[in-house]
Amino acid sequence: MTSIPKLGSGVHLNAQSRELILKVYIFTIDDAERSGHKMLIKDAIKRTSDATGVSPTSIKRILKEKRSQMSGESSQKTFFEERRRRSKPSNTIVHDKSAIRKCLHNYSTAKNESLTLMNILGNLQKDISFNGRKSTLWKVVKQLGFKSKKMFDNRRMFIERHDIRFNRIEYLDKISMYRTDRPIVYLDETRILSNTIHVTTDPLQNKKKKPSKKSHFVIAYAASSSGFVPNALFICEDSQKQSDGQDEKHYEDYEKWIETQLIPNLPPNALVVVGHSLLNNKLLDAVPSSSSKKKDMINWLTRRQIPFSDSFLKPQLYELIRSFKPRKKLYKVDDILNACSFATLRLPPSHPELNPIENIWSIIKEYIADKKFKMTLETLSWAVQEKTLIVNEDQQIWLDAFRQVDDNEKFFVEIDSILDKLSDNVINLESSDDENSETSDEDSATSDFD
């Protein structure tokens, strides 16, 4: 008779498998009794092990757990809770991408060795205690817009795409010019997940219920070097249970907030630096994409008095739209502020390290996380206003936040100059000089990462 191979160590046994093992054990004892024999427990365990491939030790622990459950005396973790399959380490990065971007620039410009993902991973683990895997690092590198390039001396470097560098250089040039004669205000938004906890009086049912995956609050604020703009807090709830038109409703409320609360409290002649977010990225006149409805394409062309044939199909209409669409996106928020004589400047996409409010958001979120309350629009608004008053009184927090942004700006000005020289030594194997082709023409405005 061929023996059943033993299961490997650490193999997970689900509830169905455990019940099956118990039934085999009971059947073995019952079968011996029907034959007129009295089987010892150790012999029954051995026969069950031979029949199922599960080790005798595991079977003993399964039996012990079953007895404990039947007697109601189990107070410790059961065998299956202890042996629950370990989840794979999360690929969630505990460090922000800004720190990784800075390290990649430093490695590319300061080290004479050829850069590979493996030696970059080793350097990040030492420099910022990066805990991700090679596959995680590769995803981040691509998200940040870095590409591996071969140099004439056969080394490999990681260099940013042209469009990312261009947006950053343009921003740094303009904000440096504006600083000479205008006060600067940053406008940004963040999102906080609902932490509502339902508690019952029954201790056996006193469990935390996970909030809806899409239930969160949107907070927008503006701030200068002296603190948050007074009387200008915007909060709305973005819930999965709300209607399909909630985004449009939120923007209408946001637009009203800008006109009635933000603008009246802005310093005269201010430059408003606008961060990328869903509310701030509402286009003044959205350009149809290739997946838009045909009637929307036709309406867009008609409004601009662009001639087209009635026989045109969607691909032909879209190519015509691409030919006439504005090179620069026009945003509703910018238009409202410009109409009130405020200049606007867009942060380069995915560069939160150039926004001083990012550091303040973390302080406010930490304060809210320590609060034990049922999160509603009213309670959250109260908590945010309470903390912002405290933060505004501590000028050192704002000095540190703006000093850090100033240091980051100086770093990028210096690094972009070095990258110009470094890129001259790259072996160019591209068939086209337009690196922007890597990003789709239909891409929506990029949101800053948290």
C-alpha positions as CSV (number, residue, x, y, z in Angstrom):
1,M,0.0,0.0,0.0
2,T,1.4,3.4,-1.0
3,S,1.7,5.8,1.9
4,I,0.4,9.3,1.7
5,P,3.2,11.9,1.6
6,K,3.4,14.1,4.7
7,L,2.4,17.7,4.4
8,G,5.2,20.2,4.6
9,S,5.9,22.2,7.7
10,G,3.8,25.4,8.0
11,V,1.1,24.3,5.6
12,H,-2.2,26.1,6.4
13,L,-5.1,23.9,7.4
14,N,-8.5,25.6,6.8
15,A,-11.6,24.9,8.8
16,Q,-12.8,22.3,6.3
17,S,-9.5,20.5,6.5
18,R,-9.6,20.5,10.3
19,E,-13.1,19.0,10.4
20,L,-12.0,16.3,7.9
21,I,-9.1,15.3,10.1
22,L,-11.4,15.1,13.2
23,K,-13.8,12.9,11.3
24,V,-11.0,10.6,10.2
25,Y,-9.8,10.3,13.8
26,I,-13.3,9.5,15.0
27,F,-13.9,7.0,12.2
28,T,-10.6,5.3,13.1
29,I,-11.7,4.8,16.7
30,D,-15.2,3.7,15.8
31,D,-13.9,1.3,13.2
32,A,-11.7,-0.4,15.8
33,E,-14.6,-0.7,18.3
34,R,-16.8,-2.2,15.6
35,S,-14.1,-4.9,15.1
36,G,-14.1,-5.6,18.8
37,H,-10.7,-3.9,19.5
38,K,-9.9,-1.1,21.8
39,M,-7.5,1.3,20.2
40,L,-5.1,3.5,22.2
41,I,-5.2,7.2,21.5
42,K,-1.6,7.3,20.2
43,D,-2.4,4.5,17.8
44,A,-5.5,6.4,16.5
45,I,-3.5,9.5,16.0
46,K,-0.8,7.6,14.1
47,R,-3.4,6.0,11.8
48,T,-5.0,9.4,11.2
49,S,-1.6,10.8,10.4
50,D,-0.9,8.0,7.9
51,A,-4.3,8.5,6.3
52,T,-4.2,12.3,6.0
53,G,-0.5,13.2,5.7
54,V,-0.8,15.5,8.7
55,S,1.8,15.2,11.4
56,P,0.9,13.5,14.7
57,T,1.8,16.7,16.6
58,S,-0.6,18.8,14.5
59,I,-3.4,16.2,15.1
60,K,-2.8,16.3,18.9
61,R,-3.1,20.1,18.9
62,I,-6.3,19.9,16.8
63,L,-7.8,17.5,19.3
64,K,-6.7,19.6,22.2
65,E,-8.3,22.7,20.6
66,K,-11.5,20.8,20.0
67,R,-11.7,19.6,23.7
68,S,-11.1,23.2,24.8
69,Q,-13.8,24.5,22.6
70,M,-16.3,21.9,23.8
71,S,-15.6,22.6,27.5
72,G,-15.6,26.4,26.9
73,E,-12.3,26.8,28.7
74,S,-10.3,28.1,25.7
75,S,-8.8,31.5,26.7
76,Q,-5.7,31.4,24.7
77,K,-5.1,31.6,20.9
78,T,-6.1,28.4,19.2
79,F,-3.7,26.3,17.2
80,F,-5.2,27.7,14.0
81,E,-5.0,31.3,15.1
82,E,-1.3,30.8,16.0
83,R,-0.6,29.0,12.7
84,R,-2.7,31.4,10.6
85,R,-1.0,31.9,7.3
86,R,1.3,34.9,7.5
87,S,0.5,37.6,5.0
88,K,3.2,38.7,2.7
89,P,5.1,41.8,3.8
90,S,3.2,44.9,2.5
91,N,4.7,46.8,-0.3
92,T,3.4,50.0,1.3
93,I,6.2,52.5,1.4
94,V,6.6,54.2,4.8
95,H,8.8,56.9,3.3
96,D,7.5,59.5,0.9
97,K,8.5,59.5,-2.7
98,S,10.1,63.0,-2.3
99,A,12.9,61.5,-0.2
100,I,13.4,58.7,-2.8
101,R,13.5,61.3,-5.6
102,K,16.1,63.3,-3.7
103,C,18.2,60.2,-3.1
104,L,18.1,59.2,-6.8
105,H,19.3,62.6,-7.8
106,N,22.1,62.5,-5.3
107,Y,23.2,59.0,-6.4
108,S,23.2,59.9,-10.1
109,T,25.2,63.1,-9.6
110,A,27.6,62.2,-6.8
111,K,28.5,58.5,-7.3
112,N,30.9,57.3,-10.1
113,E,29.5,53.8,-10.0
114,S,26.9,52.4,-12.4
115,L,23.5,52.6,-10.9
116,T,21.3,49.5,-10.9
117,L,18.1,48.8,-9.0
118,M,19.9,46.5,-6.6
119,N,22.6,49.0,-5.5
120,I,20.0,51.8,-5.3
121,L,17.9,49.5,-3.1
122,G,20.9,48.9,-0.8
123,N,21.7,52.6,-0.6
124,L,18.0,53.6,0.2
125,Q,17.9,50.9,2.9
126,K,21.0,52.5,4.5
127,D,20.1,56.2,3.9
128,I,16.4,56.4,4.7
129,S,15.6,52.9,6.0
130,F,13.6,52.0,2.9
131,N,11.7,48.8,3.6
132,G,10.3,48.0,0.2
133,R,11.3,45.3,-2.2
134,K,13.0,45.6,-5.6
135,S,9.7,45.3,-7.3
136,T,8.3,48.1,-5.1
137,L,11.3,50.3,-5.8
138,W,10.9,49.8,-9.6
139,K,7.3,50.9,-9.4
140,V,8.2,54.1,-7.5
141,V,11.1,54.9,-9.9
142,K,8.6,54.7,-12.8
143,Q,6.0,56.8,-11.0
144,L,8.6,59.4,-10.3
145,G,9.5,59.5,-14.0
146,F,13.0,58.2,-13.8
147,K,14.5,56.1,-16.6
148,S,17.7,54.1,-16.7
149,K,20.1,55.6,-19.3
150,K,23.4,54.3,-20.5
151,M,26.4,56.7,-20.5
152,F,29.3,56.9,-22.9
153,D,31.6,55.5,-20.2
154,N,29.3,52.4,-20.0
155,R,27.8,53.4,-16.7
156,R,24.0,53.5,-16.1
157,M,22.3,56.5,-14.5
158,F,18.7,57.1,-13.6
159,I,17.5,60.4,-15.1
160,E,14.1,62.2,-15.0
161,R,11.9,62.6,-18.0
162,H,12.2,65.9,-19.8
163,D,8.6,67.0,-19.1
164,I,9.0,66.6,-15.4
165,R,12.1,68.6,-15.3
166,F,10.6,71.3,-17.5
167,N,7.6,71.8,-15.3
168,R,9.8,72.1,-12.2
169,I,12.3,74.5,-13.8
170,E,9.5,76.7,-15.1
171,Y,7.9,76.8,-11.7
172,L,11.1,77.6,-9.8
173,D,11.9,80.4,-12.3
174,K,8.5,82.0,-11.9
175,I,8.2,81.8,-8.1
176,S,11.6,83.3,-7.7
177,M,10.5,86.2,-9.8
178,Y,7.2,86.6,-7.9
179,R,8.8,86.6,-4.5
180,T,10.4,90.0,-5.1
181,D,7.1,92.0,-5.2
182,R,4.2,89.8,-4.1
183,P,3.1,88.0,-0.9
184,I,2.8,84.2,-1.6
185,V,-0.1,82.1,-0.5
186,Y,-0.3,78.3,-1.0
187,L,-3.7,76.7,-1.7
188,D,-3.9,72.9,-1.1
189,E,-6.3,70.1,-0.1
190,T,-6.0,66.8,1.7
191,R,-8.3,63.9,2.5
192,I,-9.0,62.1,5.8
193,L,-10.6,58.7,5.9
194,S,-13.6,58.4,8.2
195,N,-12.7,56.6,11.5
196,T,-16.2,56.2,12.8
197,I,-16.3,53.4,15.4
198,H,-19.6,51.6,16.3
199,V,-19.6,50.4,19.9
200,T,-22.3,48.2,21.4
201,T,-23.0,47.5,25.1
202,D,-22.4,43.7,24.6
203,P,-18.7,43.0,25.2
204,L,-18.9,40.0,22.9
205,Q,-20.0,42.1,20.0
206,N,-17.9,45.2,20.8
207,K,-16.0,45.3,17.5
208,K,-14.8,48.0,15.3
209,K,-16.5,48.3,11.9
210,K,-14.4,49.3,9.0
211,P,-15.5,52.5,7.3
212,S,-16.7,52.5,3.7
213,K,-13.7,52.3,1.4
214,K,-14.6,55.6,-0.2
215,S,-15.9,57.4,2.8
216,H,-13.6,60.3,3.5
217,F,-13.5,64.1,4.2
218,V,-12.0,66.7,1.9
219,I,-10.2,69.6,3.6
220,A,-8.9,72.6,1.8
221,Y,-7.0,75.5,3.3
222,A,-4.7,78.4,2.2
223,A,-1.6,79.5,4.1
224,S,1.2,82.0,3.9
225,S,4.4,82.2,5.9
226,S,2.5,83.7,8.8
227,G,0.0,80.8,9.0
228,F,-3.3,79.7,7.7
229,V,-5.5,82.3,6.1
230,P,-8.1,83.3,8.8
231,N,-11.8,82.3,8.4
232,A,-11.0,80.3,5.3
233,L,-11.5,76.5,6.0
234,F,-13.3,74.3,3.5
235,I,-14.5,70.8,4.5
236,C,-16.9,68.4,2.7
237,E,-17.8,64.8,3.0
238,D,-17.2,62.5,0.1
239,S,-19.2,59.4,0.8
240,Q,-19.8,56.3,-1.3
241,K,-23.5,56.6,-0.4
242,Q,-23.9,60.0,-2.0
243,S,-25.3,60.5,-5.5
244,D,-23.4,60.3,-8.7
245,G,-23.4,64.1,-9.0
246,Q,-21.6,64.6,-5.7
247,D,-18.3,65.7,-7.4
248,E,-20.1,68.5,-9.2
249,K,-21.9,69.5,-6.0
250,H,-18.6,69.5,-4.1
251,Y,-17.0,71.7,-6.7
252,E,-19.9,74.2,-6.6
253,D,-19.4,74.4,-2.9
254,Y,-15.7,74.8,-3.3
255,E,-16.1,77.6,-5.9
256,K,-18.5,79.4,-3.6
257,W,-15.9,79.0,-0.7
258,I,-13.2,80.6,-2.9
259,E,-15.4,83.5,-3.8
260,T,-16.9,84.2,-0.4
261,Q,-14.3,83.1,2.2
262,L,-10.9,82.7,0.6
263,I,-10.6,85.8,-1.7
264,P,-11.9,88.3,0.9
265,N,-9.2,87.1,3.3
266,L,-6.2,87.0,0.9
267,P,-3.6,89.8,1.1
268,P,-3.7,92.3,-1.7
269,N,-1.8,91.5,-4.9
270,A,-1.0,88.0,-3.6
271,L,0.4,85.2,-5.7
272,V,-1.7,82.0,-5.1
273,V,0.3,78.8,-5.6
274,V,-2.2,76.1,-6.4
275,G,-1.6,72.5,-5.6
276,H,-2.9,69.7,-7.9
277,S,-6.0,68.0,-6.5
278,L,-9.5,67.0,-7.8
279,L,-11.1,70.2,-6.8
280,N,-8.3,72.5,-8.0
281,N,-7.9,70.6,-11.3
282,K,-11.4,71.3,-12.6
283,L,-10.9,72.5,-16.2
284,L,-12.4,75.7,-17.5
285,D,-13.2,73.9,-20.7
286,A,-12.5,70.2,-20.7
287,V,-11.0,68.8,-23.9
288,P,-12.8,65.7,-25.0
289,S,-10.8,62.5,-25.0
290,S,-10.8,59.6,-27.5
291,S,-13.4,57.8,-25.3
292,S,-15.7,60.8,-25.1
293,K,-19.2,60.8,-26.7
294,K,-19.3,61.8,-30.3
295,K,-21.7,64.6,-29.6
296,D,-19.3,66.1,-27.0
297,M,-16.6,66.1,-29.6
298,I,-18.8,67.8,-32.1
299,N,-20.0,70.4,-29.5
300,W,-16.4,71.2,-28.6
301,L,-15.4,71.8,-32.2
302,T,-18.5,73.8,-33.0
303,R,-18.0,76.2,-30.0
304,R,-14.6,77.0,-31.4
305,Q,-15.9,77.3,-35.0
306,I,-13.5,74.7,-36.2
307,P,-14.7,73.2,-39.5
308,F,-15.3,69.5,-39.9
309,S,-17.2,67.2,-42.2
310,D,-20.5,65.7,-41.1
311,S,-19.1,62.3,-42.3
312,F,-16.3,62.3,-39.8
313,L,-16.1,59.4,-37.5
314,K,-14.9,59.6,-33.9
315,P,-11.1,58.9,-34.6
316,Q,-11.2,61.7,-37.2
317,L,-12.9,64.1,-34.9
318,Y,-10.5,63.3,-32.1
319,E,-7.4,63.9,-34.3
320,L,-8.9,67.3,-35.2
321,I,-9.4,68.1,-31.6
322,R,-5.8,67.2,-30.8
323,S,-4.7,69.6,-33.5
324,F,-6.6,72.5,-32.0
325,K,-6.6,71.9,-28.3
326,P,-4.8,74.5,-26.2
327,R,-1.2,73.6,-25.3
328,K,-1.8,74.8,-21.7
329,K,-4.6,73.6,-19.5
330,L,-6.9,76.3,-18.2
331,Y,-8.4,75.7,-14.7
332,K,-11.6,77.2,-13.2
333,V,-10.0,78.0,-9.9
334,D,-7.2,79.9,-11.6
335,D,-9.7,81.8,-13.7
336,I,-11.7,82.9,-10.6
337,L,-8.6,84.1,-8.8
338,N,-7.2,85.9,-11.9
339,A,-10.5,87.7,-12.3
340,C,-10.0,89.2,-8.9
341,S,-6.5,90.5,-9.7
342,F,-4.6,87.6,-8.0
343,A,-1.8,85.9,-9.9
344,T,-1.8,82.1,-9.9
345,L,1.0,79.6,-10.3
346,R,0.7,75.8,-10.4
347,L,2.9,73.6,-8.4
348,P,4.7,71.1,-10.6
349,P,2.8,67.8,-10.5
350,S,3.9,65.2,-7.9
351,H,6.2,67.7,-6.1
352,P,4.7,68.0,-2.6
353,E,8.1,68.8,-1.2
354,L,7.7,72.3,-2.7
355,N,4.5,72.9,-0.8
356,P,4.9,74.0,2.9
357,I,1.3,73.0,3.8
358,E,2.2,69.4,3.3
359,N,4.2,69.4,6.6
360,I,1.3,71.1,8.4
361,W,-1.2,68.6,7.1
362,S,0.7,65.8,8.9
363,I,0.5,67.7,12.2
364,I,-3.2,68.2,11.9
365,K,-3.8,64.5,10.8
366,E,-1.8,63.3,13.8
367,Y,-3.9,65.5,16.1
368,I,-7.2,64.2,14.7
369,A,-6.0,60.5,14.9
370,D,-5.4,61.0,18.6
371,K,-9.0,62.2,19.1
372,K,-11.5,59.5,20.1
373,F,-14.7,60.8,18.6
374,K,-17.3,59.8,16.0
375,M,-16.2,61.6,12.9
376,T,-18.8,63.8,11.4
377,L,-18.6,66.9,9.3
378,E,-19.2,69.0,12.5
379,T,-16.8,67.2,14.8
380,L,-14.0,67.1,12.2
381,S,-14.5,70.8,11.4
382,W,-14.3,71.6,15.1
383,A,-11.1,69.5,15.6
384,V,-9.4,71.0,12.5
385,Q,-10.2,74.6,13.5
386,E,-9.0,73.9,17.1
387,K,-5.6,72.6,15.8
388,T,-5.1,75.3,13.2
389,L,-5.5,77.9,15.9
390,I,-2.8,76.2,17.9
391,V,-0.5,75.8,14.9
392,N,-1.0,79.5,13.9
393,E,0.2,80.6,17.3
394,D,3.5,78.7,16.9
395,Q,5.4,80.7,14.3
396,Q,8.4,78.3,14.5
397,I,6.3,75.6,12.8
398,W,5.7,77.8,9.8
399,L,9.3,79.1,9.7
400,D,10.5,75.5,9.7
401,A,8.0,74.5,7.0
402,F,8.9,77.4,4.7
403,R,12.6,77.0,5.4
404,Q,12.4,73.3,4.3
405,V,10.6,74.3,1.1
406,D,13.3,77.0,0.4
407,D,16.0,74.3,0.9
408,N,14.2,72.0,-1.5
409,E,13.9,74.7,-4.1
410,K,17.7,75.5,-3.9
411,F,18.4,71.7,-4.2
412,F,16.4,71.4,-7.4
413,V,17.9,74.5,-8.9
414,E,21.4,73.1,-8.3
415,I,20.5,69.6,-9.3
416,D,18.9,70.6,-12.6
417,S,22.0,72.5,-13.6
418,I,24.1,69.3,-12.9
419,L,21.7,67.1,-14.8
420,D,22.1,69.3,-17.9
421,K,25.8,68.4,-17.9
422,L,25.1,64.8,-17.0
423,S,22.5,64.3,-19.8
424,D,25.1,65.4,-22.4
425,N,26.9,62.1,-21.7
426,V,23.8,59.9,-22.3
427,I,23.8,57.6,-25.3
428,N,20.6,58.7,-27.0
429,L,18.8,55.7,-28.5
430,E,15.4,57.3,-28.7
431,S,13.8,57.5,-32.1
432,S,12.1,60.7,-31.1
433,D,13.1,63.7,-29.1
434,D,9.6,64.1,-27.7
435,E,9.9,62.3,-24.3
436,N,6.4,63.6,-23.5
437,S,5.0,61.0,-25.7
438,E,5.4,58.6,-22.8
439,T,2.5,60.4,-21.1
440,S,-0.9,60.1,-22.8
441,D,-2.6,63.1,-24.3
442,E,-5.7,62.1,-22.4
443,D,-4.1,62.0,-19.0
444,S,-6.0,63.9,-16.4
445,A,-4.2,66.4,-14.2
446,T,-2.0,64.6,-11.8
447,S,-2.7,64.8,-8.1
448,D,0.0,65.2,-5.5
449,F,0.8,62.2,-3.5
450,D,0.5,62.2,0.2
